[in-house]
Amino acid sequence: MDTKKKYILNIFILVHFIILSIIILYIYYITHMNIKLQSMAPVLGMFITTGGIIFQIGKHSERLEVIGLKVEAQEKEVQNTYQGINQVNNKLNIITNDMGHVKKDINDIKNNMIIK
């Protein structure tokens, strides 16, 4: 994804975070009518500040990628998960093959006992 698209995505996330915080405050205000709007202003400020911090983190991670440092936290986690799943699958296949050989050996032993 190029820089412009990531920047637009960060702005989109920030706007949605602010809208969501306003909706949450409105619902809280409706359910608790005895609260004054002046007491809700610091909470709204907290939500907007948190959204701004998230936005700035996104901008800085974009700058790091331009420099050559790539932020790969989620990608590495997904890759490690896939590697773990593949290892479990390989071990399961080995166990399945071994069980097939054990069944064959048991049948051979039974057949040898019946013949003698």
N, C-alpha and C positions, 0 to 999 in steps of 0.2 A: 504494500500500500504506500502510495507516495505521501509526501509531507503535507500537501494541501488537504488530502482526504482525511489524514489523521487529525489535522487541526480542526477540520469541520466536525469530525466525530467527537473530539474533546469538547467543543462548544455545544454540540447536541446533548452530550451527557450532562454538562453543567446546567444547561437550561432545564432539562428534565429533572435533575436533582432539586433545583430551586422550585420548580412547579410542584413536585411531590412534597417538598417540605411545607409549602404554603397550604396544600390540600390537607396535610396532616394537622397543621395548626388550626385550620378552619374546623375540621372535624372535632378536634379537642375543644375548641371554643364553643361549638354547638352543644357538646355533651356536658360541659362545665360552664354554664352561663354566668356564674358569679365571678369569673376571672376577667379582669380589665384588659383592654387591648395594650395598655402601657406595660403590663407585666409580661406580655407575650413578645414584645419587641426584642428583648435580648435573645430569646430562643430563636426567633426568625433570623437574627444576626448570626447566631451560632451556625444555623443550617447554611446560610449563604457563605459564611467563612469556610466551613467544611467543604462545600462545593468548590469554592475558589482554590482551596489547597489541593483538592483532587485534580482540578484543571491544571494547576501549575506543575504538579508531578507529571502529568501527561505531556506537558510542553517540554519539560526538562528531559524526559526519557526520549523524546523525539530528537532533541539536540544531541544527546549522547550517541544516538544511532548515526547521525550525520557525521560526527567526529570519527566514528569507526567502532565505538563501543556499542555492542548490541545488547539490549535488555532482553534476556531469554528466560525469564523465570518460569512463565507458564509453558513455553515450548519444551524446556528441559524436563519439566514435571510430566508432561504428556508423553514425551519420548521414553522416560524412565518407566512409566506405567506400561507402555507397549512392550518394552523389553522384558519387564517382569511377567506380563501375560504370556509372551512367547516362551520364556523359560519354563513356566508352569505347563504350557501346552506340550513342549518337547519332553518334559519329564513324564507327563501323563501318557504320551505316545510310547515311551520306553517301557513304562509299567504295563501298558496294554499288550505290547509285544511279548514281554516276559511272561505275562499271564497266559497268553496263547501257547507259548512254549511249554509252560508248566502243565497245561491241560493235555497237550500232546504227549508229554512224558508220562503223565498219569495213565492215559489211555494205552500207551505202549506197555507199561508195567502190568496193567490189568490183562491185556491180551497175552502177555508172556505167562502170567499166572494161570490163565485159563487153558492155554496150550499144554502146560506141564502138568 
